[in-house]
């Protein structure tokens, strides 16, 4: 998680608008948006004014950023500990949503004869799948790609006509990476 993401999180938790925070911090709304999206970095003085406008302690905010996990490891031995819900699939994410700014990634665990829904509200994104164990069927528009253990594919997302299905008789494990 970075400073901009945390600022946005706290601003939204307090139900404050960009305009209200920008006015109170005496900065432009556009600059605050750039800070929240990590396009621009504020000076220490400006960061303190933004934090005061939101009602958070700047020192604690910086401490949170410095303490965030930078590496998440999912060991193969943990695969057996996964409890699948009634949907027949689960995703083991590497980072929480607030830490994902450019890419998202997870290990998909799909029971036999189950499908995983596509990500919603995705436009112009790319995805990579690598079958770690088992097999899957990737449907993209009118094309069906059968994938077995060790197979990988890189493709442009197509939420309207995309589906990942495990048509085998064993649980499949798939590494998934996608741009946001």
N, C-alpha and C positions, 0 to 999 in steps of 0.2 A: 504494500500500500504506500502511496506517496502523499505528499502534503496536499496537492490539489484534490485528490480523491477523498482524503479525510475532511478537508474543508467543505466539499460538496455534501458529504455524508452528514456532517454536523449541521450545516445550513438547512438541509432538507428535514432532518429530525426536528429542528426547531420551527419548521414551516415558514422559513424566511425566503423571500424572493431575492434573486440576484440584484435587482434594483435597490431594494431596501438595504442590503448589506453594503453594496457599492456606495450608496449615498452616505451611510453612516461611517464608512471607512475612508471617505473622500477620494474615491478612485472611480474610474469609469466602469460601467456594467460590462463592457466588452473586455476590459483588462481582467476583471474578476473571472469572467468566463474562461479566458485564456489560462489563468492560474489554475482553475478547477480542472481544466482539460490538459494540464501540463504542457501547454504550448509556450507559456511564459513563466518566469520565476519572480516572485516579489522580493523586494529588498527586505531586510530584517524589520525596518520601521513599518513598511507597508504590511508585512505579514502580521505584525502585532496589532495594527489597526483593523485588519480583516478579522483576526481572532477576537478582538474586543467587540467588534460589531456582531459577531456570531454568538459570543458569550462562551468562548473556550480559552483555556490557558495555552499560550503559544509554546511554552516550555514543555508542557505535557504532550502537545501535538507533535513536536519534534521528537520527543522521547518515544512516542508510539511508532513513528516512522522508523526510528533507528532499531527498535526491538522486533520489527516484523520478521516473520520467517522468510528467508530468501531461498531456501531449498526444502522441498517436500519429497520424501522418499516413500514409495509404496512397494514393499517387498513382495515377492511372489508368494511367500509363506502366508501373507495376509489375505490372499485370494480366497482361502477356505473359510475365512471368518465373515464373509459377506452374507447378510441375510437378504434374500430377494423378497420384495413386496409382492402384493397380488398382481401388479402390472407385469411381472416376469422379467424385469430388468432393473438395473441400478447403475448409477454413474459414480465413480470414485474420483472426485475432483482433486486436483493438485493444489489449487489456491482458491480461497473464498472469493466471491464476486467482486468485492472492493479491491482486490489485488490484481484483477484481470483488466488490463487496459488495451492490449493489442491482440493477444491470443488467449484462447481458452483451451484447456486440455483435460482429459480424464481417461480412466480405464472404464470401458463399457462392459458390463457383465450382463449377458443376455441368455435367458433360459431357452430351451428348445421350443420351437414353434412360436416364439414371441418376436415382436418388432419394437424398435425404439422410435419415438416420434422425432421429427426434425425440429431444429431450433426455430423459434418464432421470431418474427420481425428482423430477419437477416436479409441484407441486400448486398450484392457484390462481395460475398465472402468466399474464402477458400477453405477446404477441409482436407485432412489427411487421415486415412484409416490404415492401421496395420493390425492384422489378425495375429494375436499372441498365442491363442489356443482355440481350437475348434474351427468353425467355418461360418461365414455369413453370406448373405445375398444383398448387394447394394443395387437399388433401383433408382435410376436417374432418368427422368422423362420416360422415353420409350426404350431405354437400354437397361439390361440387367447384367450385372457383373457378379460372377460367383468367385468367392475368395476363400482360400484355405489358409491354414497355419503358415505364417511367414510372408503371406502376400500383403502388398500395400498398394494404395491408390491415392492420388492427389487430384482433386476436382474442384470445380466452381459449384458452390451451393445452389440448389434449386428447390426451395422450400415447398413450392406448389406441387412438385411431383418427385419427391425423394423419400426413400424408405430404407432402413437397415433392418434385415430380418435374419433370425437364426432358424433355418429350416432343417437343422440337423437334430440328432437325438441326444446331444450332450451340450452342456453350458459352454458358451463361447466368451472369450475375453478379447477385447479389441482396444488398442490404443487409439484414441481420437484426439486430433488437434484441429482447431478451427480459428480463423481470424474473426475479429469482432467488427 
